[in-house]
Every structure is written in structure tokens, then in C-alpha cells.
Amino acid sequence: MYKSEKHTIFYVLGLYLSSTLLLIVTLFTSYYFYKQEQLIHSEKESLKSYTLELEDRLSNIHNNFNDTFKYPRSQKYKSAIFDIDKNLIFSTLDTEIEISKEEFFFYNSNSYYTSPLKPYYLGAAYIVIEKKTQAVNILNEILIQAIIIIIITIITSFFLVKLVLKPIRDNLRLLDNFIRDTTHELNTPITTILANIETIDKNNCDEKSIKKLQRIKIASMSISNLYQDLVYLLLNHQVSSQNDKLNLSEIVTQRVEYFTQMAQVKKVDILLEANPNVSFYADKLKIERLIDNLLSNAIKYTNISTTINIKLTKESLSIRDEGKGMSEDEIDKIFKRYLRFDTTQGGFGIGYNIIKTIIDEYSIHINIKSKIDKGTEVILSW
């Protein structure tokens, strides 16, 4: 699976799941509060019903009072009566309470209902009914249902996103196969051209022919460098790194010599200041790609008749040009693949993306300093 494809899947999946989960949470929260309201209504109606029953029984006792009077009791409900001044007359309540302004309330896991009593049976002006509150058992049930729905949503959404992206993925594979086949076909003629140029006896050529050969060689080197970048992009995720202790000083010197002819076309001087004993543990081909892209960009975007300064120490490599420079916004976006800020220059916008993949693999820190119309300095440190 391509890295960009993974990012797209995670982005779309995240957006879809976040909106779906928000909807699920909203629905289940609404359902929970709805069930709570139902419970409160049920509790209140139950207490109210018993209150009416108790009033009838108190009325009967009041009208037929005798020595065998016994205050009404219930296994499910407890009650108390209060006089007009809200003083307790009699109670079977488990908890001592005062008359509340609220008609219905909860206290200490109990539900209470307060009702005025008219006429004042047995001298009582208020009745308070107590009942153990019915436990809200729906929360655990809701959580279990929500987890099941979320898991199903994640699984289905993942396959849905993959299904939607399948045509794009297939087209990307076709494009990659086309580029791979094309680059493979380019390799042989490029190598042949460069090899034959090196074998030409320049002593038998006039100055005009030598200049033409030099231009052919530089153009071939540019195509060769682009070919190497394309091969790296296509095959990097398939080939394991062959890390070894490298003489970084020799590699930098060799790559500078390789690009010198390209720089001379723009009358650009490359000044190299290198510590001769710098070593680095990495894959040689990847380090060459890293340096080649830095040098290629410096030459491509510097101005005519300027100087590129390269400095190699044991802890860092810096390449500074005198080109058009970049803005802060461009620096922030520079590692994005296929993004080009200057369409007048050649290339596919893959150089800095390749640089980024290599420095990330070897924990190399990059610092880009640039000013518009002043130039750019790229500093690698490890």
C-alpha cells in the first residue's frame, strides 16, 4: 500500500468515524436522558397514586376514629404526615426530612413526593411519601450497544474507504508500472550515450564539436540523475538498505566533481571545504541520492555567475547558493511530493521528497535558511 494511500485512508476514515461517532454519542445520550425522564415520570406517578390511596385511608380513619386506630403502612412505600406549621405528626420514613418546596425530589437513593392535605385529616396538612428509587440500569446496556456499533462502524467504514479508493489505487499502480517500464527503457540509451562520449578522442575534435559533446554529456547526466530519482521513488520501499561505514568526505568530493560540468554551463563555481576524515554509517546509494539532489537543486536554482559553497564537518554538511531563495511558506511545503514552486525549471518536484525520506531514515536533522533574491542554505546535521 502506498504511503499517500495510507494517509488518504486514515484521513477519510478519521473524518467519517468522527462524524459517525459524534452522531452515535448524540443519539445514545438523548436516549439515556429520555429513559431518565421516563423513570422520573414513572416514579412520580407511582408516588402520586399511593398518595391518593393514603389520603382515602386517612380520611376513613379520621371519620371513623376509635381506639384501634393504626397508621396505614406499606411494604413498598413509607410515609409521614405534618401539621400546618410543617411539624412532624407521625412518620414511617427511613430518613428524617423537612417539607420541601418541591413537589417531587430525590434524596439518599429515595424518591419523595409531597402533597398538601385538605381537609386536615388527623390534624395533618401535608403528606410525604417515600420510595426506594428504581435503579437506572440502562447505562451499561447503552455502553455495550455503543461499543458493538462503533466496532461494526469501524470495520465497515474501513472496507468502504478501501472500496472507494480501489479505482484510484489501480490507476496509481498502472502509472507506477508505466514509469518503471519507461525508466528501465531509458537506462540503456543513457548509459550508452555517456559511455560513448567518454571514449571519444577529443584531440581529434574541433572546439565547436567539443562544446556540442559537452552539452550532450550534461543533458545526458541530467536525464541520468532524473532516472536515478525515479528508480529510488519506485523501488525504495521494496529494497532493503545496505548500510555500511562510509567515507563521507570521498562521496561528497566525487559528487561535486560529477556536477562540476553542469555548474560550469551556468558559470557557477563550486567551492568545497571538506574535513577529510568524516565517516557515516548508511546505505551508499541513498547518501549519493541525498547529496545529488541537494547539489542538483543548488545548481538549478542559483543565479548565473555565482558561487555554491559546500562545507563538510564531522557533524554537518552545508550547501549554500546565491539563487532566488524561498519564502517561509515555500520552505514549510518543500517536502511535499510533486510540488514545484518554479515551473520555469525542469524536474518533477520529487527532489526534496527523496531528501526527506532519506534524512528521516537516518535521523538526520535538516535546517533550511533562505531569503528571497539572496539565496538558500541547506544544513544537514547528525
C-alpha positions in Angstrom: 0.0 0.0 0.0 1.3 3.4 -0.9 2.1 5.9 1.8 -0.1 8.6 0.3 -2.9 6.0 0.0 -2.5 5.2 3.7 -2.7 8.9 4.6 -5.9 9.2 2.5 -7.5 6.1 4.1 -6.7 7.4 7.6 -7.9 10.9 6.8 -11.2 9.8 5.2 -11.7 7.1 7.8 -11.0 9.6 10.6 -13.4 12.1 9.2 -16.1 9.5 8.6 -15.7 7.9 12.0 -15.5 11.1 14.0 -18.8 12.3 12.4 -20.4 8.9 12.8 -19.2 8.6 16.5 -20.5 12.1 17.2 -23.9 11.1 15.8 -23.9 7.8 17.9 -22.9 9.6 21.1 -25.6 12.2 20.5 -28.3 9.6 19.9 -27.3 7.4 22.8 -27.0 10.5 25.1 -30.5 11.6 24.0 -31.8 8.1 24.6 -30.2 7.9 28.1 -31.8 11.2 29.1 -35.1 10.1 27.6 -35.1 6.9 29.7 -34.2 9.0 32.8 -37.2 11.3 32.1 -39.3 8.2 31.7 -38.1 6.9 35.1 -38.7 10.2 36.8 -42.2 10.3 35.4 -42.9 6.7 36.4 -41.6 7.3 40.0 -43.6 10.4 40.3 -46.8 8.8 39.1 -46.3 5.8 41.4 -45.9 8.1 44.4 -48.8 10.2 43.4 -51.0 7.2 43.0 -50.1 6.0 46.5 -50.6 9.5 47.9 -54.3 9.4 46.7 -54.7 5.9 48.2 -53.2 7.1 51.5 -55.5 10.1 51.6 -58.5 7.9 51.3 -57.3 5.7 54.1 -56.6 8.7 56.3 -60.0 10.1 55.5 -61.6 6.8 56.5 -59.6 6.7 59.8 -60.5 10.3 60.5 -64.2 9.8 60.0 -64.3 6.5 61.9 -61.7 7.2 64.6 -61.6 4.7 67.5 -59.1 3.2 70.0 -58.0 0.6 67.5 -56.6 3.3 65.2 -53.4 2.1 63.4 -51.5 4.3 60.9 -51.5 2.9 57.4 -48.4 1.1 56.3 -47.0 -0.4 53.1 -44.0 -2.7 52.2 -43.2 -0.6 49.1 -43.9 2.9 50.4 -43.1 4.9 53.6 -44.9 8.0 54.6 -45.1 10.9 57.1 -47.7 13.5 58.0 -47.0 17.1 59.1 -49.2 19.8 60.5 -49.9 23.2 59.1 -46.6 24.5 60.6 -44.7 21.7 59.0 -44.1 19.9 62.3 -43.9 16.1 62.2 -47.0 14.3 63.5 -46.1 10.7 62.6 -43.6 9.0 60.3 -42.5 5.7 59.0 -39.8 7.2 56.8 -36.3 5.8 56.8 -34.8 9.3 56.7 -35.7 12.4 58.6 -36.6 15.1 56.1 -38.2 18.6 56.1 -41.0 19.6 54.0 -39.6 20.7 50.6 -40.9 23.4 48.3 -40.5 20.9 45.5 -43.4 18.5 44.9 -41.1 15.7 43.8 -37.4 15.2 44.6 -34.6 12.6 45.2 -32.6 12.2 48.4 -30.3 9.4 49.6 -31.4 6.9 46.9 -35.0 7.6 47.7 -37.8 9.3 45.8 -40.1 11.7 47.7 -43.5 13.2 46.8 -45.0 16.0 48.9 -48.7 16.8 48.8 -50.9 19.2 50.7 -53.8 17.6 52.6 -57.2 19.2 52.7 -59.2 18.9 54.8 -56.7 18.3 57.6 -57.3 14.6 58.4 -55.9 13.7 61.8 -54.6 17.3 62.0 -52.2 16.7 59.0 -51.7 19.5 56.4 -49.0 17.7 54.4 -48.2 14.2 53.4 -44.7 13.0 52.3 -44.4 9.6 50.5 -41.0 7.8 50.3 -40.0 5.1 48.0 -36.7 3.4 47.1 -35.6 4.9 43.7 -35.6 2.4 40.9 -32.0 1.9 39.7 -31.1 3.2 36.2 -29.8 0.0 34.7 -29.7 1.3 31.1 -26.2 2.9 31.2 -24.3 -0.4 31.0 -26.7 -1.7 28.3 -26.2 1.5 26.3 -22.4 1.3 26.6 -22.3 -2.3 25.4 -24.5 -1.4 22.5 -22.5 1.7 21.6 -19.2 -0.3 21.6 -20.7 -3.0 19.4 -22.0 -0.4 16.9 -18.7 1.5 17.0 -16.7 -1.7 16.2 -19.1 -2.6 13.3 -18.8 1.0 12.0 -15.0 1.0 12.1 -14.9 -2.3 10.2 -17.5 -1.4 7.6 -16.1 2.1 7.1 -12.6 0.7 6.5 -13.7 -1.6 3.8 -15.9 1.1 2.4 -13.0 3.5 2.1 -10.8 0.9 0.5 -13.6 0.1 -2.0 -13.9 3.8 -2.9 -10.2 4.2 -3.3 -9.7 1.0 -5.3 -10.1 2.7 -8.8 -7.6 5.4 -7.7 -5.2 2.7 -6.4 -5.4 0.7 -9.6 -4.7 3.8 -11.7 -1.7 4.6 -9.5 -0.3 1.1 -9.9 -0.7 1.4 -13.7 1.1 4.8 -13.6 3.9 3.3 -11.5 4.2 0.4 -13.8 4.4 2.7 -16.8 7.0 4.9 -15.1 9.0 1.8 -14.1 9.0 0.4 -17.6 9.8 3.8 -19.1 12.8 4.4 -16.7 14.0 0.9 -17.4 14.0 1.6 -21.1 15.8 4.9 -20.6 18.7 3.4 -18.6 20.4 1.6 -21.5 20.5 4.5 -24.0 21.6 7.0 -21.3 24.4 4.7 -20.2 25.4 4.1 -23.8 25.5 7.8 -24.6 27.6 8.7 -21.6 29.9 5.7 -22.2 30.5 6.7 -25.9 31.1 10.3 -25.0 33.9 9.3 -22.7 35.5 7.1 -25.4 35.6 9.9 -28.0 39.1 11.2 -28.6 38.6 15.0 -28.1 42.1 15.7 -29.5 40.6 14.9 -33.0 37.7 17.3 -32.5 37.5 21.0 -33.1 36.4 23.4 -30.4 32.8 23.6 -31.7 32.4 19.8 -31.6 33.8 19.6 -28.1 31.2 22.1 -26.9 28.5 20.1 -28.6 29.7 16.9 -26.9 29.8 18.7 -23.6 26.2 19.8 -23.9 25.2 16.3 -24.9 27.0 14.9 -21.8 25.4 17.4 -19.5 22.0 16.7 -20.9 22.6 13.0 -20.5 23.8 13.5 -16.9 20.6 15.4 -16.1 18.5 12.6 -17.5 20.6 10.1 -15.7 20.1 11.9 -12.4 16.3 12.1 -13.0 16.3 8.4 -13.8 18.1 7.6 -10.5 15.4 9.7 -8.6 12.6 7.9 -10.3 14.1 4.5 -9.6 14.6 5.4 -6.0 10.9 6.5 -5.7 9.6 3.4 -7.3 11.9 0.8 -5.6 12.9 2.3 -2.3 10.0 0.6 -0.4 11.0 -2.7 -2.0 14.7 -2.7 -1.4 16.3 -3.0 2.0 19.1 -0.7 3.0 22.7 -2.0 2.7 24.2 0.1 5.5 27.9 0.3 5.8 30.6 2.6 7.2 31.1 5.3 4.5 33.8 7.8 3.9 31.5 10.8 3.5 34.4 13.1 2.5 35.2 10.9 -0.6 31.5 10.7 -1.6 30.9 14.4 -1.3 34.1 15.1 -3.3 33.1 12.6 -6.0 29.6 14.1 -6.3 30.9 17.6 -6.6 33.2 16.5 -9.4 30.3 14.8 -11.1 28.2 18.0 -11.0 31.0 20.4 -11.9 30.4 20.3 -15.6 26.7 21.1 -15.1 27.6 24.0 -12.9 30.1 25.4 -15.5 27.2 25.7 -18.0 25.8 28.5 -15.8 29.3 29.8 -15.0 28.8 28.7 -11.4 31.8 27.9 -9.2 31.6 25.2 -6.6 33.8 25.8 -3.6 34.2 22.7 -1.4 35.7 22.8 2.1 35.7 19.2 3.5 37.1 17.6 6.5 39.0 14.6 5.0 38.0 12.1 7.8 34.2 12.2 8.0 32.5 8.8 8.2 28.8 7.9 8.3 27.0 4.6 8.7 24.4 4.4 5.9 23.5 3.0 2.5 25.9 4.4 -0.1 23.3 4.7 -2.9 20.9 6.6 -0.6 23.6 9.0 0.6 24.6 9.7 -3.0 20.9 10.4 -3.9 20.7 12.7 -0.9 23.8 14.7 -1.9 23.0 14.6 -5.6 19.6 16.2 -5.0 21.0 18.9 -2.8 23.7 19.7 -5.4 21.2 19.5 -8.3 18.8 21.9 -6.6 21.5 24.3 -5.7 22.8 24.4 -9.3 19.3 24.6 -10.8 18.0 27.5 -8.7 21.2 29.6 -8.3 21.8 32.6 -10.5 24.3 32.7 -13.4 28.0 33.6 -12.5 27.6 32.9 -8.8 29.2 30.6 -6.2 28.0 27.5 -4.4 29.7 27.0 -1.1 29.9 23.5 0.4 31.2 22.8 3.8 31.6 19.3 5.4 32.5 18.8 9.0 32.2 15.8 11.3 28.8 16.8 12.5 27.2 18.6 9.5 27.1 19.3 5.7 26.0 22.7 4.4 25.3 23.7 0.8 24.7 27.4 0.2 23.8 29.0 -3.1 23.2 32.6 -4.3 19.8 32.0 -6.0 16.3 33.3 -5.9 15.6 31.9 -2.4 12.3 30.8 -0.9 9.6 32.2 1.4 8.8 30.7 4.8 5.6 29.3 3.3 7.5 27.6 0.5 10.0 26.1 3.0 7.1 24.7 5.0 5.7 22.9 1.9 9.0 22.0 0.2 9.0 18.3 1.2 5.6 17.6 -0.5 6.0 15.3 -3.5 5.4 16.7 -7.0 5.1 20.3 -5.6 7.0 22.8 -7.7 7.4 26.5 -6.9 9.2 27.4 -10.2 7.7 25.9 -13.3 10.4 27.5 -15.5 12.8 24.9 -14.2 12.8 21.3 -15.2 12.0 18.3 -12.9 9.0 16.6 -11.3 9.2 18.2 -7.8 10.4 15.0 -6.2 13.9 16.0 -5.1 13.2 17.3 -1.6 10.7 14.5 -1.1 13.5 12.0 -1.6 15.8 14.1 0.7 13.1 13.9 3.4 12.7 10.1 3.2 16.5 9.6 3.5 17.1 12.0 6.4 14.2 10.5 8.3 15.6 7.0 7.9 19.0 8.0 9.3 17.8 10.6 11.8 19.5 13.4 10.1 18.3 16.9 11.0 17.7 19.4 8.2 17.7 23.2 8.5 16.8 25.4 5.5 17.7 29.0 5.7 16.5 31.1 2.8 15.9 34.7 1.8 14.1 35.9 -1.4 16.7 37.1 -4.0 19.5 36.3 -1.6 19.9 32.5 -1.8 19.4 29.3 0.2 21.5 27.4 2.7 20.6 23.8 3.5 22.3 22.4 6.6 22.3 18.7 7.4 23.4 17.7 10.9 23.7 14.3 12.7 
